[in-house]
Amino acid sequence: MVLNYLWASFFLIAFCIALFQLIFFQNTTIFQELVTSTFDNAKLGFEISLGLTGVMTLWLGLMKVGERGGIIAIFAKIVGPFFNRLFPEIPKNHPVFGSILMNFSANMLGLDNAATPLGLKAMKEMQELNPSEDTASNPQIMFLVLNTSGLTIIPISIMVFRAQLGAADPSDIFIPILLATFFSTMTGLIAVALYQRINLFNPVILAYLGTLLLLIGGLIYYFSTIPQEQISVISMVASNVILFSIIVSFITLALIRKVNVYEAFIEGAKEGFSVAITIIPYLVAILVAIGVFRASGALDMLVDGLGFLIAAAGFDTDFVPALPVAFMKPLSGSGARGMMVEAMNTYGVDSFVGRLAASIQGSTETTFYVLAVYFGSVGVRKTRYALTCGLVADLAGVIAAIFIAYLFFH
């Protein structure tokens, strides 16, 4: 319901602002820009879906190999005690736990192309357990909010962008992003737990979260002891070695168990095409709405107005030029990426604004995109409180990124 009104409001706000510009500022091209934006973003939505087809075909095929070989069941048992308490409505040792773990792992390694098909696989398996086909279940909401909170251990793509733009140390945003995403994820987890009345003080949950915290602390310590110029190289190599090792382990265990690996891959891969076709309408809908909102100038007005209020309140406004990334990130990943690059080019890749923009870009995921694609892939229309919790996690990630950037770079 929230997404319904929000989607419609994008168009209504864009129309009102465009009409204001036409009447009072004689901007005779504004409505042409809005219409052009609808066509461009409709095309973009289709192209993204088309691009996902190959990746989803690959990973859904590999997941089928993993299922037949039994490694997904092994993953499910490893995280079972933790996930059984976060997702109490899912039967114990259900294969979906393996898919959820694989999706989270890919996200943490910054491997977006692998994470999306794995996440869609998890959503499909949870939908099979959903008592109401058109309404989001509690496990689906918990999964999506944790997904959109975007816990990232290795922000490869952001470090690559910084390197391409000539940053003196492309990896200096590594620890700030890690900390910001941790706050975002914990906020999302707490928000959903409050709705679903999940006891986060359960000893098992605390043990797993404590282990994760130790892992993050260990990584921070390790990367603080090696030369800065090596961090991005080590991160890139490690993440891809881990990913390809998982692929090889899937195939190896399946061969040991005498599974016809090729046929299993083809069987799973066939699902990829149908999933990609299913998400096209949802993806086009959200991208077109976001596009007209941005083309109307509403986003710029929002940032300028907030900057004025912050200045009037007597607070430091050095972070304001990076806010377009924060506002765009929940709406459009590519849009936020463009805003980040623009901030780096305008203010300097190693400036406070440039580093803050990169930190915000890595602090959370694209909430509207994830909800549209993941829920759309299984036909869920009633998202309940998923959007609210996702945006709360986004806000926590952005606020954390701003404070941490002041601590590290200002």
N, C-alpha and C positions, 0 to 999 in steps of 0.2 A: 504493500500500500504506500509506504514511504517513497519507494522508488518510482511508483506511478506518478505521484504528485511532483516529485523532484524533476522527473523527465519532462513533464509538461511545463513546469516553471522555467526550464531552460529556454524553451521557445517563446514563452510569453514575455519573459524579461528581455530577451534579445529583441523582440518586436518593439516593445515599449522604448527601449534605449535607441534603437535604430530610428524609430519615428521621431523621437526627440531630436536626434542629430539632423534629420532631414528638415524638420520645421525650423529649428532655432539656429542651426549652423550651416544650413544649405548643403549638407553632405549628400549630394545626389547619387553617389555610388554605393552608399552603405547597404541598400537592399540588394543590389547586384552582388556585393560581397557575401551577403548572407546566403543567397541562392547558390552562388558558386561554391560556398563552403559545404552546402548540403550535398552537391554532386561529388565534390572532391572526397568528402568523408565517407559517403556511401561506397565509392570506389575503393577507398582505403580499407574499409571494413571487409569487403570481398577479397581484396588482395591479402590481407592478414590471414583470413580464413584459408585461402588457397595456400599461403605459405605454411600454415600449420598442418596442412594435410599430409605432406611428406614426413614431417617430424612425428606427428601422431601415429602415422602408419608404422614408422620405425619402432617407436617406443611401446606401442600397444602390442606389436609383434614380439618384442623382446620380453615384455611382461608376461605374455602367454607362455613363452619358453621358460621363464622363471617359475611360473605357477606349476607347469608340468614337471619341472625338475625338482620342485619342492623348496627352492630357496626363499620364495616369498613367505611360505609357512614358517621357515626358520626366522626370518625377520620379524614376523608377527609374534612369535614366541618371545623373542628378545625384548620387545617393547610392550608385550602383552600386559604385564602388571600395571604399567603406567597408563597405557591407553584404555585399559578396562575401567579405570577410574575417571578418566577424562571423557570417555565415550561409553557410559554405563549401559546404553540401550543397544550396543552392538554385542553380539554373542562373543564369548571368550575365544581367543585364538582364531578369529575370523580372518580370512585372507586379506580383507580390506586394510587391516593394520599394516601389512607389508607395503601396500600401495601408498598409504598415508606417510609411512616412514620414508619411502623412496622419494616422494614429492618434497617433504620437508628437507631431506638431505640435499636434493638438487638445488632447492632454493638457497640453502645455507652456503652452498658452494658457488652461488652466483650463476648457475647453469639454467637460465630461464627456458631455453628451448627444450630441455629435458623435463623441467618441472611441470610445464603445462599439460602435456599428454599424460603424465603420471597422475596429476591432480584430477584430470577428467576421468581417468580410470577409477580413481578412488570414489569420485562422486557417483559414477554409474553403479558401483558396487554398493554404496550406501543407499542409493535410490531403490535398489532391490529389497532393502529392509525397511523402506519408508512406508508407514501405514497410510499416508495421504499423498498421492502422487503429485498434486500441484502445490503442496505446502512444504516448506523447508523443515526437515527434521532437526532435532537437537544435535545429533552428531554432525550433520552437514553444516550447521551454523558454526559449531565449534571448529570444525576443520577449516572452513572458509575464513573465519576471523583470524585464526592462527596463520593461515596462508597469506592473507592480505597484510598482516603485521610485518611480514617480510624479514624474519630473522636471517641476517646475512653474515656469514663468517668471512667469506672471501669475495669482495665486490669487484670482480674482474673487469666488467664492462666499464665501470666508472674510472678505474685506474688506467684502462686503455685510452679512454677519452682524454684524461689528463696528460697522459704521455704524448698523445698526438698533438695536443695544444701547447706542448713545450714546458710542462711543469718541471721545476727543478727536482722535485721528489714526488712522483705520481702517487706513491703509496702513503703519503702523510695523512690521508683521510681514512686510512684503514681502521685504526682504533676508534676514532670518533663515530664512524658508521657502525662498527660492531656494538659500541655502547648504546647508540641511539636506537638501533633495531632491537636490542635486548629490552630496553624500556618499552618500546612499542609492543613487542610480543607479550611481555608480562602484563601490560595494561589490557590488551585484548583478551588474554586468558582470564584475568580477574573479572573483566566486564561480563564475559559469557558465563563464567562460573557463578556470578551473582544471579543472573537470569535463571540459570538451570539448577541453582542451589547445590553446586558441587563443592565438597569440602576440600579446599586446597591445602589444608593443614594435615591431611592424611599422611602418615609416615612414608608410604610408598611414593606419593607424589613429591613430597619434600626431598626424598632421597634422589629421585631422578632429576628434579630441578637443581638440587645441590651439585649433582654430577655435571650437569650442563654448565652451571656457573663455574665450577672448577676447570672445566675444559676451556671455557672462554678466558678465564683468568690465566690459564697456562699458555694459551695462544698469545695473549697480550704480552706476557712475560717473555716468551720465546722471540716474538717479533721485535721486542724492544732491545734484544741482545745481539741482533744481527745488523749488518749495514743496511741502511734504508734503501739503497738502490737494488738490493737483492729481494726485497719483500714482494714486489709485483711479479718478479720472475718465479720465485718459489711458489707463490699463490697460484699462478697460472698453471705451472707444471703439476703441482700437487692435485689440484681440482680435476684436471683432465686425466691424470693417472688413476685417480680414484674412480672416476666415472667409467673409464674403459676397463678397469679391473672388475667393476660390477658386471659389465656386459660379458666379459670372458667367464666370470664365475657362473653366471646364468647358464651359458652354453655348456661349460664343463660339467656342472652337476647334472644337467639334463642328459648329456651323453653318457655319464656314469650310470644313470638310471634307465638307459636304453630308450630314451625319448626320441622320436623322429623330430629333430630340432627344426628342420626346414619346414615341415608341414605345420608344426606348432606355431612357428613364426608367421606363416602365411595366414593361418586361421585368425590369429590375433590382429594381424595387420589389416585385415579386411574391415575391422571395426573403425579404423582410423578415418577412412573416407566418409563414412556415414556420420560420424561425430562432427567432422569439419563442416559438412553441409548443414547439420542441425543448428550450429551456433551462428551462422551467417545473419539471420534476421536480428538476433539479439545484439550482435556486435555492430551491425549497421545502425540500429536504433540508438545505441548509447553514443557512438562516435559522431553521428550527425547532430545530436542534441548538444554535445560538448562543443562541436565545431561552430555552431551558430552562436552559442553563448560567448565563445572567445572572439569570433569575428565581429560581434556587435560592439566590442569594447567594454563589456561588462566586467571582465576580469581585470583590465587595467584600472577601471574606476574603483573596483573593490580594493586593489592594492594601494592606490593613491589615497583613498579615503582612510584606510587603516593607518597608513603612514602619517597622515595629518593628525589623527587622533593620538597616536603614540607620541608625536612631537609635542602636541598640545598638553599631554600629560607629563611632559618633562623627562621622558625616557630617552635613552640612546636609540637612534634610528639607523645605525650603520647596517643592521641586518635587513632592513626593509627591502632593498633592491633584490634580495634573494627570495622574497616571499612569492613571486610568481611561480617558482618551482613548487613551493609548498601548496599553493592553491591548485596547480595543474596536476600534481602527482596523483591524487585520488581519482582524477578524471581520465587522464590519458598518459600512458607511459612515454609514448613518443613525443607528446606535447611537452611533458616535463623535461624530457631529455633535451629537447630543443631550447627550452628556457634555460637549462643549466649551461649549455654550450654558449648561448647568447650572453649570459652573465659572465662567464669566463672570458669571452672575447672582449666584452665591454669594460670590465673592471680589472682584468688580468687573471690568468689561471691560478696564480699563487697569491692573489689578493684575499682579504678576509671574505669578501662577497663570493669570490670564485670558489673558495674552499667550503664556505657555508652552503652554497648551492649544491655542490657535490655531496656534502653530508646529508642534506635534506633529500636529495635524489635517492640516496641509499638507505634512508631511515625507515622506509615503509614501502608497501606495494601499491599497485593501482587498483583501489578498492572497487570502483564502478565497473572497470573492465573485467576484473576477476568475477564479481557477482554476476555480470551479464553473461559471460562465457560459461562459467561453471554451472550456474543454475539453468541457463538456457540449454545446455547440453543434455539435461535430463528432464526438461519441461516443467521445472518448478517456477511458478509465477508469484506465489505468496512467500516473500523472503523473511517475514516476521521482523525480528530485531537484529538480523545479520548486518544490515547497513549501518544501523546506529552503533553497534559495537565495533564494526570495522572503522568507522570514522573517528570514534573515540581513540582507538589504537593509533590511527594516523596522526591525530592531534598530539598525542603523547610523544610519538616519534619525532614530530617536527619541533615541538617545544624542547625536547631533550637535545636534538641536533643543534638548536640555536644556543642553548646554554653551554653545551660541550664545545661548540665552535668558539665561543667567547673565551672559554677556559684554555683551549689549545692554540688558537690563532690570533686572538685580538690583542 
